[in-house]
Amino acid sequence: MSRQSISFTDPNAEWLDRKVNVEREYKSNSEAVNDLIRKAREIEAIRARLIQAEQGGFTQMSREEIRAEIREELRRNGELQD
């Protein structure tokens, strides 16, 4: 696992502190940041798939089916954890 040192703007630091220390949505800053990165990667994959679908023609899959397929691919590649 890679160790990083990052800086946050005041509003982002306050948001992160609230999520970790007040709302207790996350156990640590690292857990919160890793979760946000996973979500961003998922969004990126969905966008890429939608662009590919737009350029390649129509699909019979629903949005939910496309999203489920992408999430499964990310899980198989170890890029998404539940």
FIKOLZA-1660 file (N, C-alpha, C; in steps of 0.1 Angstrom, whole numbers, plus 5000, padded with zeros to 4 digits):
% residues 82
   i   px   py   pz ch aa at
   1 5009 4988 5000  A  M  N
   1 5000 5000 5000  A  M CA
   1 5009 5012 5000  A  M  C
   2 5005 5022 4992  A  S  N
   2 5013 5034 4991  A  S CA
   2 5009 5044 5001  A  S  C
   3 5018 5051 5007  A  R  N
   3 5016 5062 5017  A  R CA
   3 5017 5075 5010  A  R  C
   4 5008 5084 5012  A  Q  N
   4 5008 5097 5006  A  Q CA
   4 5006 5108 5016  A  Q  C
   5 5011 5120 5013  A  S  N
   5 5008 5131 5021  A  S CA
   5 5001 5141 5013  A  S  C
   6 4989 5145 5017  A  I  N
   6 4981 5155 5009  A  I CA
   6 4976 5166 5017  A  I  C
   7 4973 5177 5010  A  S  N
   7 4967 5189 5017  A  S CA
   7 4953 5191 5012  A  S  C
   8 4945 5197 5021  A  F  N
   8 4931 5200 5017  A  F CA
   8 4928 5214 5019  A  F  C
   9 4919 5219 5011  A  T  N
   9 4914 5233 5013  A  T CA
   9 4906 5233 5026  A  T  C
  10 4904 5244 5032  A  D  N
  10 4897 5245 5045  A  D CA
  10 4883 5238 5044  A  D  C
  11 4875 5242 5033  A  P  N
  11 4861 5236 5032  A  P CA
  11 4862 5220 5031  A  P  C
  12 4872 5215 5024  A  N  N
  12 4873 5201 5022  A  N CA
  12 4878 5194 5035  A  N  C
  13 4887 5201 5042  A  A  N
  13 4892 5195 5055  A  A CA
  13 4880 5195 5065  A  A  C
  14 4872 5205 5065  A  E  N
  14 4860 5205 5074  A  E CA
  14 4851 5194 5071  A  E  C
  15 4848 5192 5058  A  W  N
  15 4839 5182 5053  A  W CA
  15 4844 5168 5058  A  W  C
  16 4857 5166 5055  A  L  N
  16 4864 5153 5059  A  L CA
  16 4863 5151 5074  A  L  C
  17 4866 5161 5082  A  D  N
  17 4866 5160 5096  A  D CA
  17 4852 5157 5101  A  D  C
  18 4842 5163 5095  A  R  N
  18 4828 5160 5099  A  R CA
  18 4824 5146 5096  A  R  C
  19 4828 5141 5084  A  K  N
  19 4825 5127 5080  A  K CA
  19 4831 5117 5089  A  K  C
  20 4844 5120 5093  A  V  N
  20 4851 5110 5102  A  V CA
  20 4848 5112 5116  A  V  C
  21 4848 5124 5121  A  N  N
  21 4848 5126 5136  A  N CA
  21 4834 5129 5141  A  N  C
  22 4825 5134 5133  A  V  N
  22 4812 5138 5138  A  V CA
  22 4802 5128 5134  A  V  C
  23 4800 5126 5121  A  E  N
  23 4790 5116 5116  A  E CA
  23 4795 5102 5117  A  E  C
  24 4808 5100 5118  A  R  N
  24 4814 5087 5119  A  R CA
  24 4810 5078 5107  A  R  C
  25 4809 5084 5095  A  E  N
  25 4806 5076 5083  A  E CA
  25 4819 5068 5079  A  E  C
  26 4830 5073 5083  A  Y  N
  26 4843 5066 5080  A  Y CA
  26 4851 5065 5093  A  Y  C
  27 4860 5055 5094  A  K  N
  27 4868 5053 5105  A  K CA
  27 4880 5062 5105  A  K  C
  28 4885 5066 5094  A  S  N
  28 4897 5074 5093  A  S CA
  28 4897 5083 5080  A  S  C
  29 4905 5092 5080  A  N  N
  29 4907 5101 5068  A  N CA
  29 4910 5092 5056  A  N  C
  30 4919 5083 5058  A  S  N
  30 4924 5074 5047  A  S CA
  30 4912 5066 5041  A  S  C
  31 4904 5060 5050  A  E  N
  31 4892 5053 5045  A  E CA
  31 4883 5062 5037  A  E  C
  32 4881 5074 5041  A  A  N
  32 4872 5083 5034  A  A CA
  32 4878 5086 5020  A  A  C
  33 4890 5090 5020  A  V  N
  33 4897 5094 5007  A  V CA
  33 4897 5082 4998  A  V  C
  34 4900 5070 5003  A  N  N
  34 4900 5058 4994  A  N CA
  34 4886 5055 4989  A  N  C
  35 4876 5057 4997  A  D  N
  35 4862 5055 4992  A  D CA
  35 4858 5065 4981  A  D  C
  36 4862 5077 4983  A  L  N
  36 4859 5087 4973  A  L CA
  36 4867 5084 4960  A  L  C
  37 4879 5079 4961  A  I  N
  37 4886 5076 4949  A  I CA
  37 4880 5064 4942  A  I  C
  38 4875 5054 4949  A  R  N
  38 4868 5043 4943  A  R CA
  38 4856 5047 4936  A  R  C
  39 4848 5056 4943  A  K  N
  39 4836 5062 4936  A  K CA
  39 4839 5070 4924  A  K  C
  40 4850 5077 4924  A  A  N
  40 4854 5085 4912  A  A CA
  40 4858 5076 4901  A  A  C
  41 4865 5065 4904  A  R  N
  41 4869 5055 4894  A  R CA
  41 4857 5048 4888  A  R  C
  42 4847 5045 4896  A  E  N
  42 4834 5039 4891  A  E CA
  42 4827 5049 4882  A  E  C
  43 4826 5062 4886  A  I  N
  43 4820 5072 4877  A  I CA
  43 4828 5073 4864  A  I  C
  44 4841 5073 4865  A  E  N
  44 4849 5074 4853  A  E CA
  44 4846 5062 4843  A  E  C
  45 4845 5050 4849  A  A  N
  45 4842 5038 4841  A  A CA
  45 4828 5039 4834  A  A  C
  46 4819 5043 4842  A  I  N
  46 4805 5045 4837  A  I CA
  46 4805 5055 4825  A  I  C
  47 4811 5066 4827  A  R  N
  47 4812 5076 4817  A  R CA
  47 4818 5071 4804  A  R  C
  48 4829 5064 4806  A  A  N
  48 4836 5058 4794  A  A CA
  48 4827 5048 4787  A  A  C
  49 4820 5040 4795  A  R  N
  49 4811 5030 4789  A  R CA
  49 4799 5037 4781  A  R  C
  50 4794 5048 4787  A  L  N
  50 4783 5055 4781  A  L CA
  50 4788 5062 4768  A  L  C
  51 4800 5067 4768  A  I  N
  51 4805 5073 4756  A  I CA
  51 4807 5063 4745  A  I  C
  52 4812 5051 4749  A  Q  N
  52 4814 5040 4740  A  Q CA
  52 4800 5036 4734  A  Q  C
  53 4790 5035 4742  A  A  N
  53 4777 5031 4738  A  A CA
  53 4771 5042 4728  A  A  C
  54 4773 5054 4731  A  E  N
  54 4768 5065 4723  A  E CA
  54 4775 5064 4709  A  E  C
  55 4788 5061 4709  A  Q  N
  55 4795 5061 4696  A  Q CA
  55 4793 5048 4688  A  Q  C
  56 4789 5038 4695  A  G  N
  56 4787 5025 4689  A  G CA
  56 4773 5021 4686  A  G  C
  57 4763 5030 4689  A  G  N
  57 4749 5027 4686  A  G CA
  57 4742 5024 4699  A  G  C
  58 4730 5019 4697  A  F  N
  58 4721 5017 4708  A  F CA
  58 4724 5003 4715  A  F  C
  59 4720 5003 4727  A  T  N
  59 4721 4991 4735  A  T CA
  59 4707 4987 4741  A  T  C
  60 4705 4975 4744  A  Q  N
  60 4692 4970 4749  A  Q CA
  60 4693 4970 4765  A  Q  C
  61 4705 4973 4770  A  M  N
  61 4706 4973 4784  A  M CA
  61 4701 4986 4791  A  M  C
  62 4695 4984 4803  A  S  N
  62 4691 4996 4810  A  S CA
  62 4703 5002 4817  A  S  C
  63 4701 5014 4822  A  R  N
  63 4711 5021 4830  A  R CA
  63 4716 5012 4842  A  R  C
  64 4706 5006 4848  A  E  N
  64 4709 4998 4860  A  E CA
  64 4717 4986 4856  A  E  C
  65 4714 4980 4844  A  E  N
  65 4722 4968 4840  A  E CA
  65 4736 4972 4836  A  E  C
  66 4737 4984 4829  A  I  N
  66 4751 4989 4826  A  I CA
  66 4759 4991 4838  A  I  C
  67 4753 4998 4848  A  R  N
  67 4760 5001 4861  A  R CA
  67 4764 4988 4868  A  R  C
  68 4755 4978 4868  A  A  N
  68 4758 4966 4875  A  A CA
  68 4769 4958 4868  A  A  C
  69 4769 4959 4855  A  E  N
  69 4780 4952 4847  A  E CA
  69 4793 4959 4850  A  E  C
  70 4793 4972 4850  A  I  N
  70 4806 4979 4853  A  I CA
  70 4811 4976 4867  A  I  C
  71 4802 4976 4877  A  R  N
  71 4806 4974 4890  A  R CA
  71 4811 4960 4892  A  R  C
  72 4806 4950 4885  A  E  N
  72 4811 4936 4885  A  E CA
  72 4825 4935 4879  A  E  C
  73 4827 4942 4868  A  E  N
  73 4840 4943 4861  A  E CA
  73 4850 4949 4871  A  E  C
  74 4847 4960 4878  A  L  N
  74 4856 4966 4887  A  L CA
  74 4859 4957 4899  A  L  C
  75 4849 4949 4904  A  R  N
  75 4851 4940 4914  A  R CA
  75 4861 4929 4910  A  R  C
  76 4859 4924 4898  A  R  N
  76 4867 4913 4893  A  R CA
  76 4882 4918 4892  A  R  C
  77 4884 4931 4888  A  N  N
  77 4897 4936 4887  A  N CA
  77 4903 4941 4900  A  N  C
  78 4895 4939 4911  A  G  N
  78 4900 4943 4924  A  G CA
  78 4900 4958 4926  A  G  C
  79 4892 4966 4917  A  E  N
  79 4892 4980 4918  A  E CA
  79 4880 4985 4926  A  E  C
  80 4871 4976 4930  A  L  N
  80 4859 4980 4938  A  L CA
  80 4857 4970 4949  A  L  C
  81 4854 4975 4961  A  Q  N
  81 4851 4967 4972  A  Q CA
  81 4838 4971 4978  A  Q  C
  82 4830 4962 4982  A  D  N
  82 4817 4965 4989  A  D CA
  82 4819 4965 5004  A  D  C
% end
